[in-house]
Amino acid sequence: MELTNIKKGINLILIVIIISFGLVFSSISLVNHYNFRTYAWDLGINNNAIYDYAHFRWNDCMIMQPQFKNILADHFSLLPLLVSPLYWLFGSYTMLIFQIVAILLGGVGIFKYFKARSSNFNLSVIAMIHFYSIWGIYSALGFDYHDNVIAAMLVPWLFYTFENRKWKWAVFFFILICISKENMALWAIFIGLTLFLLNRKTSDLRLKSLYLSAFALFYFILVVKVIIPALSNDGREYLHFHYKALGENFGEAIKTILTKPQYVFSLIFENNTGWNEANYIKSELHFFVLLSGGYALFYKPQFIPMVIPIYAQKLFNDDIGKWGLNYQYSIEFVPILTLALYSLLQERNQKNSIIIYLLPCIITIAATISSLDHRVSKWYNPEQLRFYQKEHYKTPYNVKDVQEVLNQIPSNAIVSATNGLVPHMAFRDFIYQFPVVNDAEYIVLLKSSNTYPLSQSEFDEKLNELNQSNDWEKLIDKNYMLVYKHNKPK
């Protein structure tokens, strides 16, 4: 009877932690969407894709211009295809809810991993809290939905099933990581190497980890060199090699890495753009990695292979927005830091002191809160992440009024809409991001919101053109909302 009560108590603690963090995560992601702070890139793209998939057809993304024949030619991600039936239940919130659930389950995976290794409840539950508290999760939740978030959340489950020889499940999770996005397949090669190093003294685990790496390598090459080019529009190749500091293509990048190691090492720390506003962004990243447990990598170097491709795709990139703490570009650090840190503490904390487990977790929480209040990283919008401040919940427009206007647009109409409206209007065959109009029947604009890719002055200029055009009739001009209908038949 006492054992039953203990189990109930443990389960209650876990449920309270999961619900508490679930509410926090929802207050960031779902509130942003409700307040029209999710965007065409990338939630609108994903919503339009799952709409097509749920209707048993491939997605020819018109939000991205020039238009794709198949969105899989951009990023080869099969997760939206698998999740698409949920669109009928959760509508435009589908991918955001899927992302939140994946993060919560990732923390459960951390708990199960350390519980299986140590049978230590304190260690396991604190590691779980540490995982939920790392800044990378909050940055990702503050900016739409992204497939690499799901891939990162599968890593704890891969470690748990692999080291406990649950082979079918381990293969299942590994394949899900690979198919989540082509660059995650590249990461999966290094995940396999980390599993090899961690289990190098165990013959069956050692061999199977190499099999996993080999599969990921084959899959990555197949997708990038064969599948994506085959799906691409004529003349398009793989679009996501943006590493001019290393070369113009993968071959030149490999040559640079092999022949100029000192130069490549310098790129990890230095601003090579000549743009002063990019100073200190890389340093900020390194600082927060260390505060969140990155120092454990010096003692657990087996995890370093997992870090290498993540640092490379961030710090060698032409886009300084990928260098720092913002957006989804740090999510892969989350499982690495928790796994490395609490594996180290499990080995070194012989007295099983709860303070030794708790102190790094408290430091990580403090670091994350600090990162939400202030960042060097360029283009940080604190209103999207500070769930503890009232500004996060306020808008310059009445959300219900905006929704009322959107409900008046025919569901089968061809629409061009501003950035924050696209995710809410993406469940249709034809949707464009303003100022792209093409054959749109309606233009739906939300003023006093994000006008990307236009500056405010450019947006005002386009608005003036619409008002003077004989081709468009203004149907609605109400509470920051503008709706135009084309006068001519299509």
C-alpha positions in Angstrom: 0.0 0.0 0.0 2.8 2.4 0.9 4.6 1.6 -2.5 1.3 2.4 -4.3 1.1 5.8 -2.5 4.7 6.6 -3.4 4.0 5.9 -7.1 0.9 8.0 -6.9 3.0 10.8 -5.4 5.6 10.6 -8.0 3.1 10.6 -10.8 1.4 13.6 -9.2 4.7 15.5 -9.1 5.3 14.8 -12.8 1.8 15.8 -13.8 2.1 19.1 -11.9 5.5 19.9 -13.6 4.2 18.9 -17.1 1.0 20.9 -16.7 2.8 24.0 -15.2 5.3 24.1 -18.1 2.6 23.3 -20.6 0.7 26.4 -19.4 3.8 28.5 -19.8 4.6 27.1 -23.2 1.0 27.7 -24.3 1.0 31.2 -23.0 3.8 32.0 -25.4 3.0 30.1 -28.5 -0.8 30.0 -28.5 -1.2 33.5 -27.3 1.1 34.8 -30.0 -1.1 33.0 -32.6 -4.3 34.3 -31.1 -2.8 37.9 -31.2 -1.7 37.6 -34.8 2.0 37.4 -33.9 2.6 34.2 -35.9 3.6 34.7 -39.5 3.5 33.6 -43.1 7.1 32.3 -42.7 6.8 29.7 -41.3 3.5 28.9 -39.7 1.6 30.0 -42.7 3.7 27.8 -45.0 3.1 24.8 -42.7 -0.6 25.5 -42.3 -1.1 25.7 -46.1 0.9 22.4 -46.4 -1.2 20.5 -43.9 -4.3 21.8 -45.5 -3.2 20.2 -48.8 -2.0 17.0 -47.2 -5.3 16.6 -45.4 -7.0 16.8 -48.7 -4.7 14.1 -50.2 -2.6 16.3 -52.5 0.9 17.7 -52.5 1.5 21.3 -51.5 2.6 23.8 -54.1 3.5 26.6 -51.8 2.5 30.1 -53.1 3.5 31.9 -49.9 7.1 31.5 -50.9 7.9 33.2 -54.2 8.8 32.1 -56.8 6.3 29.4 -56.2 7.3 25.8 -55.5 5.9 23.0 -57.5 6.2 21.0 -54.3 7.1 22.5 -50.9 9.2 19.4 -50.2 11.7 20.9 -52.7 12.4 23.6 -50.1 12.8 21.5 -46.9 12.2 17.8 -47.1 10.1 17.4 -44.0 7.5 14.7 -43.7 6.2 15.5 -40.3 3.5 17.9 -41.5 2.3 15.1 -43.8 1.9 12.8 -40.8 0.3 15.4 -38.6 -2.1 16.9 -41.2 -5.2 14.9 -40.2 -5.2 16.8 -36.9 -6.0 20.0 -38.9 -9.7 18.9 -38.9 -9.6 19.1 -35.1 -7.3 22.0 -34.2 -7.4 24.2 -37.2 -4.7 26.9 -37.5 -3.4 26.0 -34.0 -2.6 22.4 -35.1 1.2 22.6 -35.6 1.6 24.8 -32.5 -0.2 22.3 -30.3 1.8 19.5 -31.9 5.0 21.4 -31.1 4.1 22.1 -27.5 3.1 18.4 -26.9 6.4 17.3 -28.4 8.4 19.5 -26.1 6.5 18.3 -23.0 7.1 14.7 -24.2 10.7 15.5 -24.7 11.0 16.3 -21.0 9.3 13.0 -20.1 11.9 11.3 -22.2 14.6 13.0 -20.2 13.0 11.8 -17.0 12.7 8.2 -18.2 16.3 8.2 -19.5 17.8 9.2 -16.1 15.4 7.2 -14.1 16.4 4.1 -16.1 20.1 4.9 -15.6 20.1 5.9 -12.0 16.8 4.9 -10.3 17.2 8.4 -8.7 13.9 10.3 -8.7 15.5 13.6 -7.6 18.1 13.5 -10.4 15.5 12.6 -13.0 12.9 15.2 -12.1 15.4 18.0 -11.8 17.0 17.1 -15.1 13.4 17.3 -16.6 12.9 20.8 -15.1 16.3 21.8 -16.4 15.4 20.6 -19.9 12.1 22.6 -19.8 14.0 25.7 -18.6 16.6 26.2 -21.3 16.3 29.3 -23.3 16.2 27.5 -26.6 12.7 26.2 -26.0 11.3 29.7 -25.3 13.0 31.2 -28.3 11.5 28.5 -30.5 8.0 28.8 -29.0 8.1 32.5 -29.6 8.5 32.1 -33.3 5.9 29.9 -35.0 6.3 26.1 -35.7 9.5 24.4 -36.9 10.3 20.8 -37.6 13.7 20.8 -36.0 12.0 21.4 -32.7 10.2 18.1 -33.0 13.5 16.4 -34.0 15.3 17.8 -30.9 12.5 16.5 -28.7 12.9 13.0 -30.0 16.5 12.8 -29.0 15.9 11.9 -25.3 13.6 9.1 -26.4 16.2 7.8 -28.8 18.8 7.7 -26.0 16.4 6.0 -23.7 15.2 3.4 -26.1 18.7 2.8 -27.6 20.5 2.3 -24.3 17.8 0.1 -23.0 17.9 -2.0 -26.1 14.3 -1.3 -27.2 15.5 -1.6 -30.8 12.2 -1.2 -32.7 11.5 2.0 -30.8 15.0 3.3 -31.2 14.9 2.8 -35.0 11.5 4.4 -35.0 12.6 7.6 -33.2 15.8 7.8 -35.3 13.9 7.6 -38.5 11.5 10.3 -37.3 14.5 12.5 -36.6 15.8 12.0 -40.1 12.5 12.6 -41.9 11.8 15.7 -39.8 14.1 17.8 -42.0 17.1 17.1 -44.2 19.5 19.1 -42.0 18.3 17.0 -39.0 19.4 13.9 -41.0 22.8 15.5 -41.1 22.6 16.0 -37.3 21.5 12.4 -36.9 24.9 11.2 -38.3 26.6 12.9 -35.3 23.9 11.7 -32.9 24.9 8.2 -33.9 28.6 9.0 -33.3 27.8 10.2 -29.8 25.9 7.0 -29.1 28.9 5.2 -30.4 31.3 7.0 -28.0 29.0 6.7 -25.0 28.6 2.9 -25.6 32.0 2.1 -27.2 32.7 -0.6 -24.6 29.4 -2.5 -25.4 29.7 -4.4 -28.6 26.1 -4.6 -29.7 25.4 -0.9 -28.9 28.6 0.2 -30.5 27.8 -1.6 -33.8 24.2 -0.5 -33.9 25.1 3.1 -33.4 27.4 3.0 -36.4 24.5 1.5 -38.4 22.3 4.4 -37.4 25.0 6.9 -38.5 25.5 5.2 -41.8 21.7 5.2 -42.5 21.5 8.9 -41.7 24.5 9.7 -44.0 22.9 7.7 -46.9 19.5 9.4 -46.3 21.0 12.9 -46.2 22.9 12.4 -49.4 19.8 10.9 -51.1 17.5 13.7 -50.1 19.9 16.6 -50.9 21.4 15.2 -54.1 18.5 13.3 -55.6 15.1 13.8 -54.1 15.1 17.6 -53.6 16.5 18.3 -57.1 14.0 16.0 -58.6 11.1 17.8 -56.9 12.5 21.3 -57.6 11.4 23.7 -60.2 13.6 23.8 -63.3 16.9 25.4 -62.6 16.6 25.2 -58.8 19.0 23.3 -56.7 19.3 22.9 -52.9 18.4 26.4 -51.6 19.8 26.3 -48.0 23.5 26.5 -48.5 24.2 30.0 -47.1 27.8 29.7 -46.0 29.9 32.0 -48.2 32.5 32.2 -45.5 33.3 28.6 -46.3 32.6 28.5 -50.0 29.9 28.4 -52.6 28.8 24.7 -52.2 29.3 21.7 -49.9 32.5 20.7 -51.7 34.2 24.0 -51.3 33.1 24.1 -47.6 34.7 20.8 -46.9 37.9 21.9 -48.6 38.0 25.1 -46.5 37.4 23.1 -43.3 40.3 20.7 -44.1 42.8 23.3 -45.5 42.1 26.3 -43.3 41.3 25.0 -39.8 42.6 28.1 -38.0 40.3 30.4 -40.1 37.4 28.1 -39.6 38.0 28.0 -35.8 38.0 31.8 -35.8 34.5 31.9 -37.3 33.2 30.2 -34.2 33.9 33.4 -32.2 34.4 36.3 -34.6 32.1 38.6 -36.6 33.3 38.1 -40.1 30.6 40.3 -41.7 32.2 43.7 -41.0 28.8 44.8 -39.6 29.2 46.3 -36.2 25.7 45.4 -35.1 26.7 41.7 -35.4 29.4 42.1 -32.7 29.0 40.0 -29.5 26.2 37.8 -30.9 28.4 34.7 -31.0 29.8 35.5 -27.6 26.3 35.8 -26.2 25.5 32.3 -27.5 28.6 30.8 -26.0 27.9 32.5 -22.7 24.4 31.1 -22.4 25.5 27.6 -23.5 28.0 27.6 -20.7 25.5 28.9 -18.1 22.9 26.3 -19.2 25.3 23.4 -18.6 27.7 23.6 -21.6 30.7 23.2 -19.3 29.7 19.6 -18.9 31.0 19.0 -22.5 34.6 19.5 -21.2 34.0 16.5 -18.9 31.7 14.5 -21.2 33.4 15.0 -24.6 31.3 12.1 -26.0 28.5 14.6 -26.6 30.7 17.0 -28.6 30.0 15.4 -32.0 26.3 16.3 -31.5 27.3 20.0 -30.9 29.6 20.3 -34.0 26.9 20.5 -36.8 24.7 22.7 -34.7 27.5 25.2 -34.1 28.5 24.9 -37.7 25.0 25.6 -39.2 24.6 28.6 -36.8 28.0 30.3 -36.7 29.2 29.8 -40.2 25.9 31.0 -41.7 25.7 34.2 -43.7 22.6 35.3 -41.7 23.5 36.8 -38.4 19.9 36.0 -37.2 21.0 32.4 -36.9 24.1 33.1 -34.8 22.5 34.0 -31.4 19.7 33.0 -29.1 16.8 33.9 -31.3 14.1 31.8 -33.0 14.4 28.0 -33.4 18.1 27.9 -34.2 19.2 26.9 -30.7 16.6 24.2 -30.0 19.1 21.4 -30.6 21.2 22.5 -27.7 18.4 21.7 -25.3 18.7 17.9 -25.2 22.5 18.0 -25.6 23.0 20.2 -22.6 20.6 18.3 -20.3 21.9 14.9 -21.3 25.6 15.9 -20.9 25.1 17.9 -17.7 23.1 15.4 -15.7 25.1 12.4 -17.0 28.1 14.2 -15.5 26.3 15.0 -12.2 25.1 11.4 -12.0 28.7 10.1 -12.2 30.3 12.8 -10.0 27.7 13.3 -7.2 28.5 10.2 -5.2 26.8 11.6 -2.1 23.6 12.1 -4.1 23.2 15.6 -2.8 20.1 17.2 -4.2 21.8 20.6 -4.1 24.3 19.5 -6.7 21.5 18.6 -9.0 19.4 21.7 -8.2 22.1 24.5 -8.4 22.8 24.1 -12.2 19.1 24.0 -12.8 18.5 27.3 -10.9 21.4 28.9 -12.8 19.8 27.8 -16.1 16.4 29.2 -15.1 18.1 32.5 -14.1 20.0 32.6 -17.4 16.8 32.0 -19.4 14.9 34.7 -17.6 17.8 37.1 -18.3 17.7 36.1 -22.0 14.0 36.9 -22.2 14.6 40.4 -20.7 17.6 41.4 -22.8 19.6 40.1 -25.7 22.4 41.2 -27.9 21.0 39.0 -30.7 19.6 41.1 -33.5 15.9 41.4 -34.2 14.7 40.2 -30.9 11.1 41.0 -30.1 10.6 40.6 -26.3 6.8 40.9 -26.6 6.6 37.5 -28.2 8.4 35.7 -25.4 7.8 37.6 -22.1 4.8 35.6 -21.0 5.1 37.1 -17.5 4.4 40.7 -18.7 1.1 42.2 -19.7 2.5 43.6 -23.0 2.7 40.0 -24.3 -1.1 39.8 -24.0 -2.0 43.2 -25.5 -2.4 44.2 -29.1 -3.0 47.6 -30.8 -6.2 46.1 -32.4 -9.2 44.2 -31.1 -8.6 40.5 -31.9 -12.2 39.6 -32.0 -12.9 42.4 -34.5 -10.1 41.1 -36.7 -11.5 37.5 -36.5 -15.0 38.8 -37.4 -13.6 40.4 -40.5 -11.6 37.2 -41.5 -14.8 35.2 -41.1 -16.4 37.3 -43.8 -13.8 36.2 -46.5 -15.1 33.2 -48.5 -13.2 30.1 -47.6 -12.6 29.2 -51.3 -11.4 32.7 -52.3 -7.9 33.5 -53.5 -6.4 35.8 -50.9 -3.4 38.0 -50.5 -2.8 38.9 -46.8 -0.4 40.6 -44.5 2.2 38.6 -42.6 0.3 38.0 -39.4 -2.9 37.1 -41.1 -1.6 34.4 -43.4 -1.4 31.6 -40.8 -5.1 32.2 -40.0 -6.1 32.2 -43.6 -3.8 29.5 -45.0 -6.5 26.8 -45.2 -7.4 27.4 -48.8 -6.0 26.4 -52.2 -4.5 29.8 -53.0 -2.9 32.2 -50.5 -0.3 34.8 -51.0 1.7 37.0 -48.7 1.1 40.7 -49.4 2.5 42.5 -51.4 2.4 39.5 -53.8 -1.1 39.6 -55.3 -1.0 37.7 -58.6 -4.6 36.4 -59.2 -6.0 37.2 -55.7 -9.7 38.0 -55.4 -9.3 39.6 -52.0 -6.5 41.6 -50.3 -6.8 41.5 -46.5 -4.5 43.8 -44.5 -3.9 44.3 -40.8 -2.4 47.7 -40.1 -0.2 48.3 -37.0 1.2 44.8 -37.3 4.3 43.1 -38.8 4.5 44.3 -42.4 7.4 42.0 -43.5 8.8 41.8 -46.2 7.9 45.5 -46.6 9.1 48.3 -44.4 6.4 50.5 -42.9 7.0 53.2 -45.5 6.9 50.6 -48.3 3.7 49.2 -46.9 2.1 52.7 -46.8 3.1 53.3 -50.4 1.5 50.0 -51.5 -1.6 51.0 -49.5 -1.8 54.3 -51.3 -1.5 52.5 -54.7 -4.4 50.2 -53.8 -6.6 53.2 -52.7 -5.9 54.9 -56.1 -6.4 51.8 -58.2 -9.5 51.2 -60.2 -9.0 47.5 -60.1 -9.7 47.2 -56.4 -12.8 48.1 -54.3 -12.4 48.8 -50.6 -15.0 46.7 -48.8 -13.9 47.2 -45.2 -12.0 49.9 -43.5 -12.5 49.2 -39.8 -10.4 49.0 -36.7 -7.0 48.5 -38.4 -8.5 46.1 -40.9 -8.6 46.7 -44.6 -10.3 44.4 -47.1 -10.2 45.0 -50.9 -12.0 43.0 -53.6 -11.0 42.8 -57.2 -13.4 44.5 -59.5 -12.6 42.4 -62.6 -13.5 38.8 -63.1 -10.5 36.4 -63.0 
